[in-house]
């Protein structure tokens, strides 16, 4: 893991790049906050990936 000695500042620091962390960071950034997301895994590798099939869009009708 590459470590940085640079200093950074932000309004909101999101710990975790899973679904909730990224959603919170995106919402805050859209509202004008300076956001930093820190995650031990690449983005999208939180617990949300476990249930990802549930939130996948399907255009099948309930009668199909």
RONUKE-269007 format. One record per atom (N, C-alpha, C, O, CB): atom name; residue number from 0; x, y, z. Coordinates in Angstrom, 2 decimals, always signed. Glycine has a CB too. Layout:
BEGIN
(pt 'CA',NUM,(X,Y,Z)) ...
END
This chain:
BEGIN
(pt 'N',0,(+0.83,-1.17,+0.00)) (pt 'CA',0,(+0.00,+0.00,+0.00)) (pt 'C',0,(+0.88,+1.24,+0.00)) (pt 'O',0,(+1.81,+1.36,+0.80)) (pt 'CB',0,(-0.95,-0.01,+1.20)) (pt 'N',1,(+0.58,+2.15,-0.90)) (pt 'CA',1,(+1.33,+3.39,-0.97)) (pt 'C',1,(+0.77,+4.38,+0.05)) (pt 'O',1,(-0.43,+4.64,+0.10)) (pt 'CB',1,(+1.28,+3.98,-2.40)) (pt 'N',2,(+1.64,+4.91,+0.85)) (pt 'CA',2,(+1.23,+5.89,+1.86)) (pt 'C',2,(+1.68,+7.27,+1.43)) (pt 'O',2,(+2.77,+7.45,+0.89)) (pt 'CB',2,(+1.80,+5.53,+3.25)) (pt 'N',3,(+0.83,+8.24,+1.69)) (pt 'CA',3,(+1.12,+9.61,+1.31)) (pt 'C',3,(+1.47,+10.43,+2.54)) (pt 'O',3,(+0.88,+10.27,+3.61)) (pt 'CB',3,(-0.08,+10.23,+0.58)) (pt 'N',4,(+2.44,+11.30,+2.39)) (pt 'CA',4,(+2.81,+12.21,+3.48)) (pt 'C',4,(+2.23,+13.60,+3.23)) (pt 'O',4,(+2.51,+14.55,+3.97)) (pt 'CB',4,(+4.34,+12.29,+3.62)) (pt 'N',5,(+1.42,+13.72,+2.19)) (pt 'CA',5,(+0.80,+14.99,+1.88)) (pt 'C',5,(-0.34,+15.27,+2.86)) (pt 'O',5,(-0.98,+14.34,+3.36)) (pt 'CB',5,(+0.28,+15.01,+0.42)) (pt 'N',6,(-0.57,+16.54,+3.12)) (pt 'CA',6,(-1.70,+16.92,+3.97)) (pt 'C',6,(-2.88,+17.29,+3.10)) (pt 'O',6,(-2.72,+17.94,+2.06)) (pt 'CB',6,(-1.32,+18.10,+4.90)) (pt 'N',7,(-4.04,+16.87,+3.51)) (pt 'CA',7,(-5.27,+17.16,+2.78)) (pt 'C',7,(-6.29,+17.71,+3.77)) (pt 'O',7,(-6.24,+17.40,+4.96)) (pt 'CB',7,(-5.82,+15.89,+2.06)) (pt 'N',8,(-7.20,+18.50,+3.27)) (pt 'CA',8,(-8.28,+18.99,+4.12)) (pt 'C',8,(-9.61,+18.74,+3.41)) (pt 'O',8,(-9.66,+18.68,+2.18)) (pt 'CB',8,(-8.10,+20.51,+4.45)) (pt 'N',9,(-10.67,+18.61,+4.19)) (pt 'CA',9,(-11.98,+18.36,+3.62)) (pt 'C',9,(-13.05,+18.80,+4.60)) (pt 'O',9,(-12.78,+19.04,+5.78)) (pt 'CB',9,(-12.15,+16.87,+3.25)) (pt 'N',10,(-14.26,+18.91,+4.10)) (pt 'CA',10,(-15.41,+19.18,+4.96)) (pt 'C',10,(-15.93,+17.88,+5.57)) (pt 'O',10,(-16.34,+17.83,+6.73)) (pt 'CB',10,(-16.52,+19.89,+4.18)) (pt 'N',11,(-15.91,+16.83,+4.75)) (pt 'CA',11,(-16.43,+15.53,+5.18)) (pt 'C',11,(-15.44,+14.44,+4.78)) (pt 'O',11,(-14.97,+14.41,+3.64)) (pt 'CB',11,(-17.83,+15.24,+4.57)) (pt 'N',12,(-15.14,+13.57,+5.72)) (pt 'CA',12,(-14.27,+12.42,+5.47)) (pt 'C',12,(-15.13,+11.17,+5.60)) (pt 'O',12,(-15.62,+10.86,+6.69)) (pt 'CB',12,(-13.04,+12.39,+6.46)) (pt 'N',13,(-15.30,+10.45,+4.50)) (pt 'CA',13,(-16.07,+9.20,+4.52)) (pt 'C',13,(-15.10,+8.04,+4.66)) (pt 'O',13,(-14.20,+7.86,+3.85)) (pt 'CB',13,(-16.94,+9.05,+3.23)) (pt 'N',14,(-15.30,+7.26,+5.70)) (pt 'CA',14,(-14.48,+6.08,+5.93)) (pt 'C',14,(-15.25,+4.88,+5.37)) (pt 'O',14,(-16.25,+4.46,+5.94)) (pt 'CB',14,(-14.13,+5.88,+7.46)) (pt 'N',15,(-14.77,+4.35,+4.27)) (pt 'CA',15,(-15.41,+3.20,+3.63)) (pt 'C',15,(-15.94,+3.57,+2.26)) (pt 'O',15,(-16.65,+4.56,+2.10)) (pt 'CB',15,(-16.55,+2.68,+4.50)) (pt 'N',16,(-15.58,+2.76,+1.27)) (pt 'CA',16,(-16.00,+3.02,-0.10)) (pt 'C',16,(-17.08,+2.07,-0.58)) (pt 'O',16,(-17.21,+1.82,-1.78)) (pt 'CB',16,(-14.82,+2.92,-1.02)) (pt 'N',17,(-17.87,+1.55,+0.35)) (pt 'CA',17,(-19.00,+0.71,-0.03)) (pt 'C',17,(-20.17,+1.58,-0.47)) (pt 'O',17,(-20.03,+2.78,-0.66)) (pt 'CB',17,(-19.42,-0.20,+1.13)) (pt 'N',18,(-21.32,+0.95,-0.62)) (pt 'CA',18,(-22.50,+1.66,-1.10)) (pt 'C',18,(-22.89,+2.85,-0.26)) (pt 'O',18,(-23.15,+3.92,-0.81)) (pt 'CB',18,(-23.64,+0.72,-1.17)) (pt 'N',19,(-22.93,+2.69,+1.06)) (pt 'CA',19,(-23.34,+3.80,+1.94)) (pt 'C',19,(-22.32,+4.93,+1.94)) (pt 'O',19,(-22.69,+6.10,+1.88)) (pt 'CB',19,(-23.55,+3.29,+3.37)) (pt 'N',20,(-21.05,+4.58,+2.00)) (pt 'CA',20,(-20.00,+5.60,+2.02)) (pt 'C',20,(-19.96,+6.41,+0.73)) (pt 'O',20,(-19.82,+7.64,+0.77)) (pt 'CB',20,(-18.66,+4.96,+2.25)) (pt 'N',21,(-20.07,+5.72,-0.40)) (pt 'CA',21,(-20.05,+6.42,-1.68)) (pt 'C',21,(-21.31,+7.26,-1.86)) (pt 'O',21,(-21.25,+8.36,-2.39)) (pt 'CB',21,(-19.90,+5.41,-2.83)) (pt 'N',22,(-22.46,+6.74,-1.43)) (pt 'CA',22,(-23.70,+7.50,-1.54)) (pt 'C',22,(-23.63,+8.76,-0.69)) (pt 'O',22,(-24.04,+9.84,-1.14)) (pt 'CB',22,(-24.91,+6.65,-1.11)) (pt 'N',23,(-23.11,+8.63,+0.53)) (pt 'CA',23,(-22.98,+9.80,+1.40)) (pt 'C',23,(-22.00,+10.81,+0.82)) (pt 'O',23,(-22.25,+12.01,+0.85)) (pt 'CB',23,(-22.53,+9.37,+2.80)) (pt 'N',24,(-20.89,+10.32,+0.30)) (pt 'CA',24,(-19.88,+11.21,-0.28)) (pt 'C',24,(-20.41,+11.93,-1.51)) (pt 'O',24,(-20.17,+13.12,-1.69)) (pt 'CB',24,(-18.63,+10.42,-0.64)) (pt 'N',25,(-21.14,+11.21,-2.35)) (pt 'CA',25,(-21.71,+11.81,-3.55)) (pt 'C',25,(-22.72,+12.90,-3.20)) (pt 'O',25,(-22.70,+13.98,-3.78)) (pt 'CB',25,(-22.36,+10.74,-4.42)) (pt 'N',26,(-23.60,+12.59,-2.26)) (pt 'CA',26,(-24.61,+13.57,-1.83)) (pt 'C',26,(-23.95,+14.81,-1.26)) (pt 'O',26,(-24.34,+15.93,-1.60)) (pt 'CB',26,(-25.55,+12.95,-0.80)) (pt 'N',27,(-22.96,+14.62,-0.40)) (pt 'CA',27,(-22.27,+15.77,+0.20)) (pt 'C',27,(-21.55,+16.60,-0.86)) (pt 'O',27,(-21.60,+17.83,-0.82)) (pt 'CB',27,(-21.26,+15.29,+1.26)) (pt 'N',28,(-20.90,+15.93,-1.81)) (pt 'CA',28,(-20.19,+16.66,-2.87)) (pt 'C',28,(-21.16,+17.43,-3.75)) (pt 'O',28,(-20.87,+18.56,-4.16)) (pt 'CB',28,(-19.37,+15.67,-3.73)) (pt 'N',29,(-22.31,+16.84,-4.05)) (pt 'CA',29,(-23.32,+17.54,-4.85)) (pt 'C',29,(-23.86,+18.78,-4.14)) (pt 'O',29,(-24.33,+19.72,-4.78)) (pt 'CB',29,(-24.48,+16.58,-5.18)) (pt 'N',30,(-23.77,+18.77,-2.81)) (pt 'CA',30,(-24.24,+19.92,-2.02)) (pt 'C',30,(-23.12,+20.93,-1.79)) (pt 'O',30,(-23.31,+21.92,-1.08)) (pt 'CB',30,(-24.80,+19.45,-0.69)) (pt 'N',31,(-21.95,+20.68,-2.38)) (pt 'CA',31,(-20.86,+21.65,-2.33)) (pt 'C',31,(-19.77,+21.37,-1.32)) (pt 'O',31,(-18.84,+22.17,-1.19)) (pt 'CB',31,(-21.41,+22.96,-2.06)) (pt 'N',32,(-19.85,+20.27,-0.61)) (pt 'CA',32,(-18.82,+19.95,+0.37)) (pt 'C',32,(-17.59,+19.37,-0.32)) (pt 'O',32,(-17.70,+18.70,-1.35)) (pt 'CB',32,(-19.36,+18.95,+1.43)) (pt 'N',33,(-16.43,+19.63,+0.25)) (pt 'CA',33,(-15.20,+18.99,-0.22)) (pt 'C',33,(-15.09,+17.67,+0.53)) (pt 'O',33,(-15.01,+17.64,+1.76)) (pt 'CB',33,(-13.91,+19.92,+0.02)) (pt 'N',34,(-15.10,+16.57,-0.22)) (pt 'CA',34,(-15.20,+15.23,+0.37)) (pt 'C',34,(-13.98,+14.40,+0.02)) (pt 'O',34,(-13.47,+14.46,-1.10)) (pt 'CB',34,(-16.48,+14.52,-0.11)) (pt 'N',35,(-13.51,+13.62,+0.98)) (pt 'CA',35,(-12.47,+12.62,+0.76)) (pt 'C',35,(-13.04,+11.28,+1.21)) (pt 'O',35,(-13.59,+11.17,+2.31)) (pt 'CB',35,(-11.14,+12.97,+1.53)) (pt 'N',36,(-12.90,+10.25,+0.35)) (pt 'CA',36,(-13.33,+8.89,+0.70)) (pt 'C',36,(-12.07,+8.06,+0.92)) (pt 'O',36,(-11.18,+8.03,+0.08)) (pt 'CB',36,(-14.24,+8.27,-0.41)) (pt 'N',37,(-12.01,+7.39,+2.06)) (pt 'CA',37,(-10.87,+6.52,+2.40)) (pt 'C',37,(-11.42,+5.11,+2.56)) (pt 'O',37,(-12.38,+4.88,+3.29)) (pt 'CB',37,(-10.14,+7.01,+3.71)) (pt 'N',38,(-10.80,+4.16,+1.86)) (pt 'CA',38,(-11.25,+2.78,+1.93)) (pt 'C',38,(-10.07,+1.83,+1.84)) (pt 'O',38,(-9.09,+2.11,+1.15)) (pt 'CB',38,(-12.26,+2.48,+0.80)) (pt 'N',39,(-10.15,+0.73,+2.54)) (pt 'CA',39,(-9.08,-0.25,+2.48)) (pt 'C',39,(-9.13,-1.07,+1.19)) (pt 'O',39,(-8.14,-1.67,+0.78)) (pt 'CB',39,(-9.14,-1.18,+3.68)) (pt 'N',40,(-10.30,-1.08,+0.55)) (pt 'CA',40,(-10.50,-1.81,-0.70)) (pt 'C',40,(-10.81,-0.82,-1.82)) (pt 'O',40,(-11.14,+0.33,-1.56)) (pt 'CB',40,(-11.64,-2.85,-0.55)) (pt 'N',41,(-10.72,-1.27,-3.07)) (pt 'CA',41,(-11.13,-0.40,-4.18)) (pt 'C',41,(-12.60,-0.03,-4.05)) (pt 'O',41,(-13.36,-0.76,-3.40)) (pt 'CB',41,(-10.87,-1.09,-5.55)) (pt 'N',42,(-13.00,+1.07,-4.64)) (pt 'CA',42,(-14.39,+1.51,-4.57)) (pt 'C',42,(-15.36,+0.43,-4.98)) (pt 'O',42,(-15.11,-0.33,-5.92)) (pt 'CB',42,(-14.59,+2.73,-5.43)) (pt 'N',43,(-16.50,+0.35,-4.27)) (pt 'CA',43,(-17.50,-0.65,-4.58)) (pt 'C',43,(-17.28,-2.00,-3.93)) (pt 'O',43,(-18.00,-2.95,-4.22)) (pt 'CB',43,(-17.58,-0.83,-6.03)) (pt 'N',44,(-16.29,-2.10,-3.05)) (pt 'CA',44,(-15.99,-3.38,-2.42)) (pt 'C',44,(-16.46,-3.46,-0.99)) (pt 'O',44,(-15.88,-4.21,-0.20)) (pt 'CB',44,(-14.53,-3.62,-2.46)) (pt 'N',45,(-17.50,-2.73,-0.62)) (pt 'CA',45,(-18.05,-2.82,+0.73)) (pt 'C',45,(-19.02,-3.99,+0.82)) (pt 'O',45,(-19.08,-4.82,-0.09)) (pt 'CB',45,(-18.75,-1.52,+1.12)) (pt 'N',46,(-19.76,-4.05,+1.90)) (pt 'CA',46,(-20.74,-5.12,+2.07)) (pt 'C',46,(-21.85,-5.06,+1.04)) (pt 'O',46,(-22.55,-6.06,+0.84)) (pt 'CB',46,(-21.32,-5.06,+3.45)) (pt 'N',47,(-22.04,-3.92,+0.39)) (pt 'CA',47,(-23.09,-3.79,-0.62)) (pt 'C',47,(-22.88,-4.75,-1.79)) (pt 'O',47,(-23.85,-5.14,-2.43)) (pt 'CB',47,(-23.15,-2.37,-1.13)) (pt 'N',48,(-21.67,-5.13,-2.06)) (pt 'CA',48,(-21.43,-6.03,-3.19)) (pt 'C',48,(-22.01,-7.41,-2.91)) (pt 'O',48,(-22.31,-8.16,-3.84)) (pt 'CB',48,(-19.92,-6.15,-3.48)) (pt 'N',49,(-22.18,-7.75,-1.65)) (pt 'CA',49,(-22.73,-9.05,-1.29)) (pt 'C',49,(-24.20,-9.15,-1.71)) (pt 'O',49,(-24.65,-10.21,-2.16)) (pt 'CB',49,(-22.60,-9.30,+0.23)) (pt 'N',50,(-24.93,-8.06,-1.57)) (pt 'CA',50,(-26.35,-8.06,-1.92)) (pt 'C',50,(-26.60,-7.33,-3.23)) (pt 'O',50,(-27.73,-6.93,-3.51)) (pt 'CB',50,(-27.17,-7.41,-0.80)) (pt 'N',51,(-25.59,-7.17,-4.03)) (pt 'CA',51,(-25.70,-6.41,-5.27)) (pt 'C',51,(-26.78,-6.91,-6.21)) (pt 'O',51,(-27.39,-6.11,-6.92)) (pt 'CB',51,(-24.40,-6.44,-5.98)) (pt 'N',52,(-27.04,-8.21,-6.23)) (pt 'CA',52,(-28.07,-8.74,-7.11)) (pt 'C',52,(-29.45,-8.24,-6.79)) (pt 'O',52,(-30.32,-8.21,-7.67)) (pt 'CB',52,(-28.06,-10.22,-7.06)) (pt 'N',53,(-29.69,-7.84,-5.56)) (pt 'CA',53,(-31.01,-7.37,-5.15)) (pt 'C',53,(-31.30,-6.00,-5.74)) (pt 'O',53,(-32.46,-5.68,-6.01)) (pt 'CB',53,(-31.12,-7.33,-3.63)) (pt 'N',54,(-30.28,-5.19,-5.93)) (pt 'CA',54,(-30.51,-3.83,-6.40)) (pt 'C',54,(-30.24,-3.66,-7.90)) (pt 'O',54,(-30.23,-2.54,-8.41)) (pt 'CB',54,(-29.66,-2.87,-5.62)) (pt 'N',55,(-30.03,-4.76,-8.59)) (pt 'CA',55,(-29.84,-4.70,-10.04)) (pt 'C',55,(-31.19,-4.47,-10.70)) (pt 'O',55,(-32.17,-5.13,-10.35)) (pt 'CB',55,(-29.16,-6.00,-10.58)) (pt 'N',56,(-31.24,-3.55,-11.65)) (pt 'CA',56,(-32.49,-3.21,-12.33)) (pt 'C',56,(-32.93,-4.34,-13.25)) (pt 'O',56,(-32.12,-4.94,-13.96)) (pt 'CB',56,(-32.34,-1.91,-13.12)) (pt 'N',57,(-34.21,-4.61,-13.24)) (pt 'CA',57,(-34.78,-5.56,-14.16)) (pt 'C',57,(-36.07,-4.98,-14.72)) (pt 'O',57,(-36.86,-4.40,-13.99)) (pt 'CB',57,(-35.04,-6.92,-13.47)) (pt 'N',58,(-36.28,-5.14,-16.03)) (pt 'CA',58,(-37.50,-4.60,-16.63)) (pt 'C',58,(-38.57,-5.68,-16.78)) (pt 'O',58,(-39.54,-5.48,-17.52)) (pt 'CB',58,(-37.19,-3.97,-17.98)) (pt 'N',59,(-38.40,-6.80,-16.11)) (pt 'CA',59,(-39.41,-7.85,-16.17)) (pt 'C',59,(-40.61,-7.45,-15.33)) (pt 'O',59,(-40.46,-6.94,-14.22)) (pt 'CB',59,(-38.84,-9.21,-15.67)) (pt 'N',60,(-41.78,-7.67,-15.85)) (pt 'CA',60,(-42.99,-7.37,-15.10)) (pt 'C',60,(-43.22,-8.45,-14.05)) (pt 'O',60,(-42.69,-9.56,-14.19)) (pt 'CB',60,(-44.21,-7.25,-16.03)) (pt 'N',61,(-43.99,-8.16,-12.99)) (pt 'CA',61,(-44.24,-9.17,-11.96)) (pt 'C',61,(-44.93,-10.41,-12.51)) (pt 'O',61,(-44.86,-11.48,-11.90)) (pt 'CB',61,(-45.09,-8.58,-10.84)) (pt 'N',62,(-45.60,-10.29,-13.66)) (pt 'CA',62,(-46.33,-11.41,-14.24)) (pt 'C',62,(-45.44,-12.32,-15.08)) (pt 'O',62,(-45.89,-13.37,-15.53)) (pt 'CB',62,(-47.46,-10.90,-15.08)) (pt 'N',63,(-44.19,-11.93,-15.30)) (pt 'CA',63,(-43.30,-12.70,-16.18)) (pt 'C',63,(-42.85,-13.99,-15.56)) (pt 'O',63,(-42.10,-14.75,-16.18)) (pt 'CB',63,(-42.09,-11.87,-16.55)) 
END
